[in-house]
């Protein structure tokens, strides 16, 4: 008897094991010790990269807002 939360039904092949990669998580703005790298799923690594891009975009937007405020204060 299978548990109700079984991930696949009879007749189907086993679910594909999640793709794992080994890639150093080196970032100019963060110091991550190599011992914390380990194995990271491709999805997790992609999320980390996207979060870094969001952070960069937010920082750029913050600078533009500050520049706009400076420009308005000159009027």
N, CA, C and O atoms as a Tripos MOL2 file, in Angstrom:
@<TRIPOS>MOLECULE
protein
  300   299    75     0     0
PROTEIN
NO_CHARGES

@<TRIPOS>ATOM
      1 N           0.8500   -1.1870    0.0000 N.3       1 UNK1
      2 CA          0.0000    0.0000    0.0000 C.3       1 UNK1
      3 C           0.8890    1.2410    0.0000 C.2       1 UNK1
      4 O           1.8510    1.3300    0.7630 O.2       1 UNK1
      5 N           0.5570    2.1840   -0.8560 N.am      2 UNK2
      6 CA          1.3540    3.4070   -0.9550 C.3       2 UNK2
      7 C           0.7440    4.4770   -0.0660 C.2       2 UNK2
      8 O          -0.4610    4.4890    0.1830 O.2       2 UNK2
      9 N           1.5910    5.3680    0.4020 N.am      3 UNK3
     10 CA          1.0920    6.4720    1.2130 C.3       3 UNK3
     11 C           0.3420    7.4520    0.3180 C.2       3 UNK3
     12 O           0.6290    7.5310   -0.8770 O.2       3 UNK3
     13 N          -0.6190    8.2040    0.8720 N.am      4 UNK4
     14 CA         -1.4140    9.1170    0.0550 C.3       4 UNK4
     15 C          -0.5920   10.2270   -0.5980 C.2       4 UNK4
     16 O          -1.0170   10.8060   -1.5980 O.2       4 UNK4
     17 N           0.5710   10.5240   -0.0450 N.am      5 UNK5
     18 CA          1.3630   11.6070   -0.6180 C.3       5 UNK5
     19 C           2.4600   11.0870   -1.5460 C.2       5 UNK5
     20 O           3.4640   11.7650   -1.7650 O.2       5 UNK5
     21 N           2.2700    9.8940   -2.0860 N.am      6 UNK6
     22 CA          3.2780    9.3500   -3.0100 C.3       6 UNK6
     23 C           3.4170   10.2860   -4.1960 C.2       6 UNK6
     24 O           2.4260   10.8290   -4.6850 O.2       6 UNK6
     25 N           4.6350   10.4750   -4.6570 N.am      7 UNK7
     26 CA          4.9110   11.4470   -5.7070 C.3       7 UNK7
     27 C           4.6170   10.9130   -7.1050 C.2       7 UNK7
     28 O           4.5550   11.6970   -8.0530 O.2       7 UNK7
     29 N           4.4370    9.6310   -7.2570 N.am      8 UNK8
     30 CA          4.1240    9.0840   -8.5730 C.3       8 UNK8
     31 C           3.1990    7.8920   -8.4090 C.2       8 UNK8
     32 O           3.1580    7.2700   -7.3470 O.2       8 UNK8
     33 N           2.4630    7.5760   -9.4560 N.am      9 UNK9
     34 CA          1.5490    6.4420   -9.3920 C.3       9 UNK9
     35 C           2.2000    5.2350  -10.0380 C.2       9 UNK9
     36 O           3.2250    5.3430  -10.7110 O.2       9 UNK9
     37 N           1.5800    4.0780   -9.8170 N.am     10 UNK10
     38 CA          2.1370    2.8590  -10.3980 C.3      10 UNK10
     39 C           2.1560    2.9690  -11.9080 C.2      10 UNK10
     40 O           1.2710    3.5820  -12.5040 O.2      10 UNK10
     41 N           3.1550    2.3810  -12.5210 N.am     11 UNK11
     42 CA          3.2700    2.4230  -13.9630 C.3      11 UNK11
     43 C           4.1190    3.5780  -14.4520 C.2      11 UNK11
     44 O           4.5630    3.5820  -15.6000 O.2      11 UNK11
     45 N           4.3490    4.5540  -13.5960 N.am     12 UNK12
     46 CA          5.2010    5.6760  -13.9790 C.3      12 UNK12
     47 C           6.6030    5.4280  -13.4600 C.2      12 UNK12
     48 O           6.8000    4.7450  -12.4550 O.2      12 UNK12
     49 N           7.5670    5.9880  -14.1550 N.am     13 UNK13
     50 CA          8.9480    5.8200  -13.7110 C.3      13 UNK13
     51 C           9.1990    6.6790  -12.4790 C.2      13 UNK13
     52 O           8.4370    7.5930  -12.1660 O.2      13 UNK13
     53 N          10.2660    6.3630  -11.8040 N.am     14 UNK14
     54 CA         10.6430    7.1390  -10.6290 C.3      14 UNK14
     55 C          10.8510    8.5950  -11.0230 C.2      14 UNK14
     56 O          11.3410    8.8700  -12.1190 O.2      14 UNK14
     57 N          10.4860    9.5400  -10.1460 N.am     15 UNK15
     58 CA         10.7210   10.9450  -10.4800 C.3      15 UNK15
     59 C          12.2170   11.1960  -10.6700 C.2      15 UNK15
     60 O          13.0520   10.6300   -9.9640 O.2      15 UNK15
     61 N          12.5260   12.0330  -11.6130 N.am     16 UNK16
     62 CA         13.9210   12.3480  -11.8980 C.3      16 UNK16
     63 C          14.5300   13.0440  -10.6840 C.2      16 UNK16
     64 O          13.9460   13.9750  -10.1290 O.2      16 UNK16
     65 N          15.6840   12.5900  -10.2900 N.am     17 UNK17
     66 CA         16.3530   13.2010   -9.1490 C.3      17 UNK17
     67 C          16.6920   14.6370   -9.4880 C.2      17 UNK17
     68 O          17.1390   14.9410  -10.5940 O.2      17 UNK17
     69 N          16.4730   15.5270   -8.5130 N.am     18 UNK18
     70 CA         16.7200   16.9480   -8.7560 C.3      18 UNK18
     71 C          18.1610   17.1780   -9.1760 C.2      18 UNK18
     72 O          19.1020   16.6600   -8.5750 O.2      18 UNK18
     73 N          18.3010   17.9660  -10.2190 N.am     19 UNK19
     74 CA         19.6360   18.2490  -10.7500 C.3      19 UNK19
     75 C          20.4400   19.0220   -9.7060 C.2      19 UNK19
     76 O          19.9830   20.0380   -9.1830 O.2      19 UNK19
     77 N          21.6180   18.5370   -9.4170 N.am     20 UNK20
     78 CA         22.4970   19.2250   -8.4830 C.3      20 UNK20
     79 C          23.7700   19.5980   -9.2020 C.2      20 UNK20
     80 O          24.2360   18.8860  -10.0920 O.2      20 UNK20
     81 N          24.3140   20.7080   -8.8090 N.am     21 UNK21
     82 CA         25.5640   21.1470   -9.4150 C.3      21 UNK21
     83 C          26.5110   21.5940   -8.3290 C.2      21 UNK21
     84 O          26.1030   21.9180   -7.2140 O.2      21 UNK21
     85 N          27.7630   21.6040   -8.6690 N.am     22 UNK22
     86 CA         28.7630   22.1460   -7.7590 C.3      22 UNK22
     87 C          29.3320   23.3800   -8.4280 C.2      22 UNK22
     88 O          29.9930   23.2900   -9.4620 O.2      22 UNK22
     89 N          29.0730   24.5210   -7.8400 N.am     23 UNK23
     90 CA         29.5910   25.7640   -8.3830 C.3      23 UNK23
     91 C          29.9600   26.6580   -7.2100 C.2      23 UNK23
     92 O          29.1650   26.8230   -6.2840 O.2      23 UNK23
     93 N          31.1490   27.2340   -7.2370 N.am     24 UNK24
     94 CA         31.5260   28.1120   -6.1290 C.3      24 UNK24
     95 C          30.5910   29.3140   -6.0700 C.2      24 UNK24
     96 O          30.3160   29.9530   -7.0860 O.2      24 UNK24
     97 N          30.1170   29.6060   -4.8880 N.am     25 UNK25
     98 CA         29.2520   30.7620   -4.7100 C.3      25 UNK25
     99 C          30.1200   31.9530   -4.3460 C.2      25 UNK25
    100 O          30.2380   32.3240   -3.1780 O.2      25 UNK25
    101 N          30.7090   32.5310   -5.3420 N.am     26 UNK26
    102 CA         31.5930   33.6630   -5.1180 C.3      26 UNK26
    103 C          30.8760   34.9010   -5.6090 C.2      26 UNK26
    104 O          30.4090   34.9510   -6.7470 O.2      26 UNK26
    105 N          30.7920   35.8780   -4.7670 N.am     27 UNK27
    106 CA         30.0980   37.1090   -5.0940 C.3      27 UNK27
    107 C          30.9620   38.2640   -4.6130 C.2      27 UNK27
    108 O          31.5530   38.1940   -3.5350 O.2      27 UNK27
    109 N          31.0380   39.3100   -5.3940 N.am     28 UNK28
    110 CA         31.8820   40.4470   -5.0300 C.3      28 UNK28
    111 C          31.4270   41.0950   -3.7270 C.2      28 UNK28
    112 O          32.2400   41.6720   -3.0050 O.2      28 UNK28
    113 N          30.1400   41.0040   -3.4220 N.am     29 UNK29
    114 CA         29.6390   41.6860   -2.2290 C.3      29 UNK29
    115 C          29.4570   40.7690   -1.0230 C.2      29 UNK29
    116 O          29.0470   41.2340    0.0410 O.2      29 UNK29
    117 N          29.7490   39.4880   -1.1640 N.am     30 UNK30
    118 CA         29.5900   38.5650   -0.0440 C.3      30 UNK30
    119 C          30.7950   37.6520    0.0600 C.2      30 UNK30
    120 O          31.3560   37.2370   -0.9530 O.2      30 UNK30
    121 N          31.1870   37.3430    1.2660 N.am     31 UNK31
    122 CA         32.2520   36.3720    1.4960 C.3      31 UNK31
    123 C          31.6230   35.0940    2.0290 C.2      31 UNK31
    124 O          31.2760   35.0100    3.2070 O.2      31 UNK31
    125 N          31.4780   34.1100    1.1680 N.am     32 UNK32
    126 CA         30.9490   32.8190    1.5940 C.3      32 UNK32
    127 C          32.1030   31.8390    1.6590 C.2      32 UNK32
    128 O          32.7460   31.5750    0.6430 O.2      32 UNK32
    129 N          32.3740   31.3000    2.8230 N.am     33 UNK33
    130 CA         33.4780   30.3370    2.9120 C.3      33 UNK33
    131 C          33.2110   29.1270    2.0300 C.2      33 UNK33
    132 O          32.0690   28.6860    1.9000 O.2      33 UNK33
    133 N          34.2390   28.6060    1.4410 N.am     34 UNK34
    134 CA         34.0860   27.4790    0.5210 C.3      34 UNK34
    135 C          33.4480   26.2690    1.2020 C.2      34 UNK34
    136 O          32.8100   25.4570    0.5310 O.2      34 UNK34
    137 N          33.6030   26.1340    2.5050 N.am     35 UNK35
    138 CA         33.0270   24.9740    3.1790 C.3      35 UNK35
    139 C          31.5000   25.0340    3.1970 C.2      35 UNK35
    140 O          30.8550   24.0160    3.4450 O.2      35 UNK35
    141 N          30.9160   26.1840    2.9430 N.am     36 UNK36
    142 CA         29.4510   26.2890    2.9350 C.3      36 UNK36
    143 C          28.8720   26.0680    1.5530 C.2      36 UNK36
    144 O          27.6520   26.0690    1.3880 O.2      36 UNK36
    145 N          29.7230   25.8800    0.5570 N.am     37 UNK37
    146 CA         29.2310   25.7300   -0.8090 C.3      37 UNK37
    147 C          28.4680   24.4210   -0.9520 C.2      37 UNK37
    148 O          27.2820   24.4240   -1.2810 O.2      37 UNK37
    149 N          29.1420   23.3080   -0.7070 N.am     38 UNK38
    150 CA         28.4870   22.0070   -0.7900 C.3      38 UNK38
    151 C          27.7720   21.8100   -2.1000 C.2      38 UNK38
    152 O          28.1820   22.3330   -3.1360 O.2      38 UNK38
    153 N          26.6980   21.0490   -2.0450 N.am     39 UNK39
    154 CA         25.8910   20.8050   -3.2450 C.3      39 UNK39
    155 C          24.6550   21.6850   -3.1640 C.2      39 UNK39
    156 O          23.9690   21.7180   -2.1420 O.2      39 UNK39
    157 N          24.3840   22.3780   -4.2210 N.am     40 UNK40
    158 CA         23.2330   23.2590   -4.2470 C.3      40 UNK40
    159 C          22.4080   22.9170   -5.4870 C.2      40 UNK40
    160 O          22.9560   22.7110   -6.5710 O.2      40 UNK40
    161 N          21.1170   22.8600   -5.3210 N.am     41 UNK41
    162 CA         20.2770   22.5380   -6.4760 C.3      41 UNK41
    163 C          20.3440   23.6700   -7.4900 C.2      41 UNK41
    164 O          20.6080   24.8200   -7.1390 O.2      41 UNK41
    165 N          20.1050   23.3360   -8.7310 N.am     42 UNK42
    166 CA         20.1300   24.3410   -9.7960 C.3      42 UNK42
    167 C          19.0830   25.4220   -9.5300 C.2      42 UNK42
    168 O          19.3230   26.5980   -9.8030 O.2      42 UNK42
    169 N          17.9220   25.0290   -8.9990 N.am     43 UNK43
    170 CA         16.8770   26.0100   -8.6920 C.3      43 UNK43
    171 C          17.3320   26.9840   -7.6190 C.2      43 UNK43
    172 O          17.1050   28.1890   -7.7290 O.2      43 UNK43
    173 N          17.9740   26.4630   -6.5840 N.am     44 UNK44
    174 CA         18.4490   27.3300   -5.5080 C.3      44 UNK44
    175 C          19.5140   28.2940   -6.0180 C.2      44 UNK44
    176 O          19.5120   29.4700   -5.6560 O.2      44 UNK44
    177 N          20.4150   27.8050   -6.8480 N.am     45 UNK45
    178 CA         21.4620   28.6610   -7.3920 C.3      45 UNK45
    179 C          20.8480   29.7450   -8.2700 C.2      45 UNK45
    180 O          21.2790   30.8970   -8.2200 O.2      45 UNK45
    181 N          19.8490   29.3900   -9.0730 N.am     46 UNK46
    182 CA         19.1790   30.3780   -9.9230 C.3      46 UNK46
    183 C          18.4890   31.4320   -9.0660 C.2      46 UNK46
    184 O          18.5420   32.6190   -9.3880 O.2      46 UNK46
    185 N          17.8460   31.0180   -7.9870 N.am     47 UNK47
    186 CA         17.1960   31.9710   -7.0800 C.3      47 UNK47
    187 C          18.2150   32.9200   -6.4710 C.2      47 UNK47
    188 O          17.9560   34.1180   -6.3540 O.2      47 UNK47
    189 N          19.3640   32.3990   -6.0860 N.am     48 UNK48
    190 CA         20.4100   33.2330   -5.5110 C.3      48 UNK48
    191 C          20.8880   34.2750   -6.5200 C.2      48 UNK48
    192 O          21.0860   35.4390   -6.1720 O.2      48 UNK48
    193 N          21.0700   33.8520   -7.7670 N.am     49 UNK49
    194 CA         21.4970   34.7860   -8.8140 C.3      49 UNK49
    195 C          20.4310   35.8550   -9.0560 C.2      49 UNK49
    196 O          20.7540   37.0310   -9.2200 O.2      49 UNK49
    197 N          19.1560   35.4410   -9.0770 N.am     50 UNK50
    198 CA         18.0740   36.3990   -9.2970 C.3      50 UNK50
    199 C          17.9640   37.3850   -8.1400 C.2      50 UNK50
    200 O          17.7110   38.5700   -8.3600 O.2      50 UNK50
    201 N          18.1500   36.9160   -6.9230 N.am     51 UNK51
    202 CA         18.1230   37.8190   -5.7720 C.3      51 UNK51
    203 C          19.2410   38.8470   -5.8550 C.2      51 UNK51
    204 O          19.0400   40.0100   -5.5080 O.2      51 UNK51
    205 N          20.4050   38.4320   -6.3080 N.am     52 UNK52
    206 CA         21.5260   39.3560   -6.4610 C.3      52 UNK52
    207 C          21.1930   40.4110   -7.5200 C.2      52 UNK52
    208 O          21.5270   41.5830   -7.3480 O.2      52 UNK52
    209 N          20.5370   40.0040   -8.6120 N.am     53 UNK53
    210 CA         20.1420   40.9610   -9.6490 C.3      53 UNK53
    211 C          19.0950   41.9390   -9.1130 C.2      53 UNK53
    212 O          19.1380   43.1290   -9.4290 O.2      53 UNK53
    213 N          18.1650   41.4480   -8.3140 N.am     54 UNK54
    214 CA         17.1510   42.3160   -7.7120 C.3      54 UNK54
    215 C          17.8120   43.3270   -6.7920 C.2      54 UNK54
    216 O          17.4500   44.5040   -6.7890 O.2      54 UNK54
    217 N          18.7780   42.8670   -6.0150 N.am     55 UNK55
    218 CA         19.4950   43.7670   -5.1060 C.3      55 UNK55
    219 C          20.2150   44.8580   -5.8890 C.2      55 UNK55
    220 O          20.1740   46.0280   -5.5080 O.2      55 UNK55
    221 N          20.8740   44.4790   -6.9810 N.am     56 UNK56
    222 CA         21.5800   45.4600   -7.8040 C.3      56 UNK56
    223 C          20.6050   46.4660   -8.4050 C.2      56 UNK56
    224 O          20.8910   47.6630   -8.4370 O.2      56 UNK56
    225 N          19.4530   45.9900   -8.8820 N.am     57 UNK57
    226 CA         18.4520   46.8810   -9.4660 C.3      57 UNK57
    227 C          17.8830   47.8270   -8.4100 C.2      57 UNK57
    228 O          17.6720   49.0080   -8.6860 O.2      57 UNK57
    229 N          17.6370   47.3210   -7.2140 N.am     58 UNK58
    230 CA         17.1090   48.1540   -6.1370 C.3      58 UNK58
    231 C          18.1170   49.2250   -5.7380 C.2      58 UNK58
    232 O          17.7380   50.3650   -5.4680 O.2      58 UNK58
    233 N          19.3880   48.8690   -5.7010 N.am     59 UNK59
    234 CA         20.4370   49.8360   -5.3680 C.3      59 UNK59
    235 C          20.5130   50.9200   -6.4360 C.2      59 UNK59
    236 O          20.6340   52.1010   -6.1120 O.2      59 UNK59
    237 N          20.4420   50.5260   -7.7120 N.am     60 UNK60
    238 CA         20.4730   51.5020   -8.8060 C.3      60 UNK60
    239 C          19.2600   52.4250   -8.7330 C.2      60 UNK60
    240 O          19.3870   53.6320   -8.9400 O.2      60 UNK60
    241 N          18.0880   51.8680   -8.4400 N.am     61 UNK61
    242 CA         16.8760   52.6750   -8.3230 C.3      61 UNK61
    243 C          16.9910   53.6590   -7.1660 C.2      61 UNK61
    244 O          16.5800   54.8130   -7.2820 O.2      61 UNK61
    245 N          17.5450   53.2040   -6.0650 N.am     62 UNK62
    246 CA         17.7310   54.0690   -4.9060 C.3      62 UNK62
    247 C          18.6400   55.2490   -5.2630 C.2      62 UNK62
    248 O          18.3780   56.3790   -4.8510 O.2      62 UNK62
    249 N          19.6980   54.9940   -6.0210 N.am     63 UNK63
    250 CA         20.6040   56.0670   -6.4470 C.3      63 UNK63
    251 C          19.8780   57.0540   -7.3580 C.2      63 UNK63
    252 O          20.0620   58.2650   -7.2350 O.2      63 UNK63
    253 N          19.0530   56.5370   -8.2720 N.am     64 UNK64
    254 CA         18.3090   57.4220   -9.1810 C.3      64 UNK64
    255 C          17.3070   58.2720   -8.4150 C.2      64 UNK64
    256 O          17.1280   59.4500   -8.7260 O.2      64 UNK64
    257 N          16.6540   57.6910   -7.4240 N.am     65 UNK65
    258 CA         15.7000   58.4520   -6.6100 C.3      65 UNK65
    259 C          16.4330   59.5470   -5.8490 C.2      65 UNK65
    260 O          15.9540   60.6780   -5.7660 O.2      65 UNK65
    261 N          17.5900   59.2140   -5.2980 N.am     66 UNK66
    262 CA         18.3860   60.1990   -4.5690 C.3      66 UNK66
    263 C          18.8090   61.3360   -5.5090 C.2      66 UNK66
    264 O          18.7290   62.5080   -5.1400 O.2      66 UNK66
    265 N          19.2560   60.9910   -6.7180 N.am     67 UNK67
    266 CA         19.6500   62.0070   -7.6970 C.3      67 UNK67
    267 C          18.4610   62.8890   -8.0800 C.2      67 UNK67
    268 O          18.6100   64.1030   -8.2210 O.2      67 UNK67
    269 N          17.2890   62.2860   -8.2480 N.am     68 UNK68
    270 CA         16.0880   63.0350   -8.5870 C.3      68 UNK68
    271 C          15.7320   64.0010   -7.4550 C.2      68 UNK68
    272 O          15.3600   65.1470   -7.7040 O.2      68 UNK68
    273 N          15.8480   63.5330   -6.2180 N.am     69 UNK69
    274 CA         15.5840   64.3940   -5.0650 C.3      69 UNK69
    275 C          16.5580   65.5580   -5.0120 C.2      69 UNK69
    276 O          16.1680   66.6850   -4.7070 O.2      69 UNK69
    277 N          17.8220   65.2900   -5.3090 N.am     70 UNK70
    278 CA         18.8250   66.3600   -5.3390 C.3      70 UNK70
    279 C          18.4900   67.3780   -6.4230 C.2      70 UNK70
    280 O          18.6200   68.5840   -6.2090 O.2      70 UNK70
    281 N          18.0570   66.8920   -7.5870 N.am     71 UNK71
    282 CA         17.7040   67.7730   -8.6890 C.3      71 UNK71
    283 C          16.5080   68.6570   -8.3090 C.2      71 UNK71
    284 O          16.4990   69.8520   -8.6060 O.2      71 UNK71
    285 N          15.5050   68.0700   -7.6530 N.am     72 UNK72
    286 CA         14.3300   68.8400   -7.2490 C.3      72 UNK72
    287 C          14.6710   69.8900   -6.1990 C.2      72 UNK72
    288 O          14.0770   70.9680   -6.1740 O.2      72 UNK72
    289 N          15.6110   69.5770   -5.3500 N.am     73 UNK73
    290 CA         15.9610   70.5230   -4.2840 C.3      73 UNK73
    291 C          16.6610   71.7690   -4.8300 C.2      73 UNK73
    292 O          16.7480   72.7840   -4.1380 O.2      73 UNK73
    293 N          17.1560   71.6990   -6.0610 N.am     74 UNK74
    294 CA         17.8360   72.8490   -6.6630 C.3      74 UNK74
    295 C          16.8480   73.8690   -7.2230 C.2      74 UNK74
    296 O          17.2380   74.9960   -7.5320 O.2      74 UNK74
    297 N          15.5690   73.4900   -7.3580 N.am     75 UNK75
    298 CA         14.5790   74.4140   -7.9130 C.3      75 UNK75
    299 C          14.0700   75.3590   -6.8750 C.2      75 UNK75
    300 O          13.2280   76.2070   -7.1720 O.2      75 UNK75
@<TRIPOS>BOND
     1     1     2 1
     2     2     3 1
     3     3     4 2
     4     3     5 am
     5     5     6 1
     6     6     7 1
     7     7     8 2
     8     7     9 am
     9     9    10 1
    10    10    11 1
    11    11    12 2
    12    11    13 am
    13    13    14 1
    14    14    15 1
    15    15    16 2
    16    15    17 am
    17    17    18 1
    18    18    19 1
    19    19    20 2
    20    19    21 am
    21    21    22 1
    22    22    23 1
    23    23    24 2
    24    23    25 am
    25    25    26 1
    26    26    27 1
    27    27    28 2
    28    27    29 am
    29    29    30 1
    30    30    31 1
    31    31    32 2
    32    31    33 am
    33    33    34 1
    34    34    35 1
    35    35    36 2
    36    35    37 am
    37    37    38 1
    38    38    39 1
    39    39    40 2
    40    39    41 am
    41    41    42 1
    42    42    43 1
    43    43    44 2
    44    43    45 am
    45    45    46 1
    46    46    47 1
    47    47    48 2
    48    47    49 am
    49    49    50 1
    50    50    51 1
    51    51    52 2
    52    51    53 am
    53    53    54 1
    54    54    55 1
    55    55    56 2
    56    55    57 am
    57    57    58 1
    58    58    59 1
    59    59    60 2
    60    59    61 am
    61    61    62 1
    62    62    63 1
    63    63    64 2
    64    63    65 am
    65    65    66 1
    66    66    67 1
    67    67    68 2
    68    67    69 am
    69    69    70 1
    70    70    71 1
    71    71    72 2
    72    71    73 am
    73    73    74 1
    74    74    75 1
    75    75    76 2
    76    75    77 am
    77    77    78 1
    78    78    79 1
    79    79    80 2
    80    79    81 am
    81    81    82 1
    82    82    83 1
    83    83    84 2
    84    83    85 am
    85    85    86 1
    86    86    87 1
    87    87    88 2
    88    87    89 am
    89    89    90 1
    90    90    91 1
    91    91    92 2
    92    91    93 am
    93    93    94 1
    94    94    95 1
    95    95    96 2
    96    95    97 am
    97    97    98 1
    98    98    99 1
    99    99   100 2
   100    99   101 am
   101   101   102 1
   102   102   103 1
   103   103   104 2
   104   103   105 am
   105   105   106 1
   106   106   107 1
   107   107   108 2
   108   107   109 am
   109   109   110 1
   110   110   111 1
   111   111   112 2
   112   111   113 am
   113   113   114 1
   114   114   115 1
   115   115   116 2
   116   115   117 am
   117   117   118 1
   118   118   119 1
   119   119   120 2
   120   119   121 am
   121   121   122 1
   122   122   123 1
   123   123   124 2
   124   123   125 am
   125   125   126 1
   126   126   127 1
   127   127   128 2
   128   127   129 am
   129   129   130 1
   130   130   131 1
   131   131   132 2
   132   131   133 am
   133   133   134 1
   134   134   135 1
   135   135   136 2
   136   135   137 am
   137   137   138 1
   138   138   139 1
   139   139   140 2
   140   139   141 am
   141   141   142 1
   142   142   143 1
   143   143   144 2
   144   143   145 am
   145   145   146 1
   146   146   147 1
   147   147   148 2
   148   147   149 am
   149   149   150 1
   150   150   151 1
   151   151   152 2
   152   151   153 am
   153   153   154 1
   154   154   155 1
   155   155   156 2
   156   155   157 am
   157   157   158 1
   158   158   159 1
   159   159   160 2
   160   159   161 am
   161   161   162 1
   162   162   163 1
   163   163   164 2
   164   163   165 am
   165   165   166 1
   166   166   167 1
   167   167   168 2
   168   167   169 am
   169   169   170 1
   170   170   171 1
   171   171   172 2
   172   171   173 am
   173   173   174 1
   174   174   175 1
   175   175   176 2
   176   175   177 am
   177   177   178 1
   178   178   179 1
   179   179   180 2
   180   179   181 am
   181   181   182 1
   182   182   183 1
   183   183   184 2
   184   183   185 am
   185   185   186 1
   186   186   187 1
   187   187   188 2
   188   187   189 am
   189   189   190 1
   190   190   191 1
   191   191   192 2
   192   191   193 am
   193   193   194 1
   194   194   195 1
   195   195   196 2
   196   195   197 am
   197   197   198 1
   198   198   199 1
   199   199   200 2
   200   199   201 am
   201   201   202 1
   202   202   203 1
   203   203   204 2
   204   203   205 am
   205   205   206 1
   206   206   207 1
   207   207   208 2
   208   207   209 am
   209   209   210 1
   210   210   211 1
   211   211   212 2
   212   211   213 am
   213   213   214 1
   214   214   215 1
   215   215   216 2
   216   215   217 am
   217   217   218 1
   218   218   219 1
   219   219   220 2
   220   219   221 am
   221   221   222 1
   222   222   223 1
   223   223   224 2
   224   223   225 am
   225   225   226 1
   226   226   227 1
   227   227   228 2
   228   227   229 am
   229   229   230 1
   230   230   231 1
   231   231   232 2
   232   231   233 am
   233   233   234 1
   234   234   235 1
   235   235   236 2
   236   235   237 am
   237   237   238 1
   238   238   239 1
   239   239   240 2
   240   239   241 am
   241   241   242 1
   242   242   243 1
   243   243   244 2
   244   243   245 am
   245   245   246 1
   246   246   247 1
   247   247   248 2
   248   247   249 am
   249   249   250 1
   250   250   251 1
   251   251   252 2
   252   251   253 am
   253   253   254 1
   254   254   255 1
   255   255   256 2
   256   255   257 am
   257   257   258 1
   258   258   259 1
   259   259   260 2
   260   259   261 am
   261   261   262 1
   262   262   263 1
   263   263   264 2
   264   263   265 am
   265   265   266 1
   266   266   267 1
   267   267   268 2
   268   267   269 am
   269   269   270 1
   270   270   271 1
   271   271   272 2
   272   271   273 am
   273   273   274 1
   274   274   275 1
   275   275   276 2
   276   275   277 am
   277   277   278 1
   278   278   279 1
   279   279   280 2
   280   279   281 am
   281   281   282 1
   282   282   283 1
   283   283   284 2
   284   283   285 am
   285   285   286 1
   286   286   287 1
   287   287   288 2
   288   287   289 am
   289   289   290 1
   290   290   291 1
   291   291   292 2
   292   291   293 am
   293   293   294 1
   294   294   295 1
   295   295   296 2
   296   295   297 am
   297   297   298 1
   298   298   299 1
   299   299   300 2
@<TRIPOS>SUBSTRUCTURE
     1 UNK1         2 RESIDUE 1 A UNK
     2 UNK2         6 RESIDUE 1 A UNK
     3 UNK3        10 RESIDUE 1 A UNK
     4 UNK4        14 RESIDUE 1 A UNK
     5 UNK5        18 RESIDUE 1 A UNK
     6 UNK6        22 RESIDUE 1 A UNK
     7 UNK7        26 RESIDUE 1 A UNK
     8 UNK8        30 RESIDUE 1 A UNK
     9 UNK9        34 RESIDUE 1 A UNK
    10 UNK10       38 RESIDUE 1 A UNK
    11 UNK11       42 RESIDUE 1 A UNK
    12 UNK12       46 RESIDUE 1 A UNK
    13 UNK13       50 RESIDUE 1 A UNK
    14 UNK14       54 RESIDUE 1 A UNK
    15 UNK15       58 RESIDUE 1 A UNK
    16 UNK16       62 RESIDUE 1 A UNK
    17 UNK17       66 RESIDUE 1 A UNK
    18 UNK18       70 RESIDUE 1 A UNK
    19 UNK19       74 RESIDUE 1 A UNK
    20 UNK20       78 RESIDUE 1 A UNK
    21 UNK21       82 RESIDUE 1 A UNK
    22 UNK22       86 RESIDUE 1 A UNK
    23 UNK23       90 RESIDUE 1 A UNK
    24 UNK24       94 RESIDUE 1 A UNK
    25 UNK25       98 RESIDUE 1 A UNK
    26 UNK26      102 RESIDUE 1 A UNK
    27 UNK27      106 RESIDUE 1 A UNK
    28 UNK28      110 RESIDUE 1 A UNK
    29 UNK29      114 RESIDUE 1 A UNK
    30 UNK30      118 RESIDUE 1 A UNK
    31 UNK31      122 RESIDUE 1 A UNK
    32 UNK32      126 RESIDUE 1 A UNK
    33 UNK33      130 RESIDUE 1 A UNK
    34 UNK34      134 RESIDUE 1 A UNK
    35 UNK35      138 RESIDUE 1 A UNK
    36 UNK36      142 RESIDUE 1 A UNK
    37 UNK37      146 RESIDUE 1 A UNK
    38 UNK38      150 RESIDUE 1 A UNK
    39 UNK39      154 RESIDUE 1 A UNK
    40 UNK40      158 RESIDUE 1 A UNK
    41 UNK41      162 RESIDUE 1 A UNK
    42 UNK42      166 RESIDUE 1 A UNK
    43 UNK43      170 RESIDUE 1 A UNK
    44 UNK44      174 RESIDUE 1 A UNK
    45 UNK45      178 RESIDUE 1 A UNK
    46 UNK46      182 RESIDUE 1 A UNK
    47 UNK47      186 RESIDUE 1 A UNK
    48 UNK48      190 RESIDUE 1 A UNK
    49 UNK49      194 RESIDUE 1 A UNK
    50 UNK50      198 RESIDUE 1 A UNK
    51 UNK51      202 RESIDUE 1 A UNK
    52 UNK52      206 RESIDUE 1 A UNK
    53 UNK53      210 RESIDUE 1 A UNK
    54 UNK54      214 RESIDUE 1 A UNK
    55 UNK55      218 RESIDUE 1 A UNK
    56 UNK56      222 RESIDUE 1 A UNK
    57 UNK57      226 RESIDUE 1 A UNK
    58 UNK58      230 RESIDUE 1 A UNK
    59 UNK59      234 RESIDUE 1 A UNK
    60 UNK60      238 RESIDUE 1 A UNK
    61 UNK61      242 RESIDUE 1 A UNK
    62 UNK62      246 RESIDUE 1 A UNK
    63 UNK63      250 RESIDUE 1 A UNK
    64 UNK64      254 RESIDUE 1 A UNK
    65 UNK65      258 RESIDUE 1 A UNK
    66 UNK66      262 RESIDUE 1 A UNK
    67 UNK67      266 RESIDUE 1 A UNK
    68 UNK68      270 RESIDUE 1 A UNK
    69 UNK69      274 RESIDUE 1 A UNK
    70 UNK70      278 RESIDUE 1 A UNK
    71 UNK71      282 RESIDUE 1 A UNK
    72 UNK72      286 RESIDUE 1 A UNK
    73 UNK73      290 RESIDUE 1 A UNK
    74 UNK74      294 RESIDUE 1 A UNK
    75 UNK75      298 RESIDUE 1 A UNK
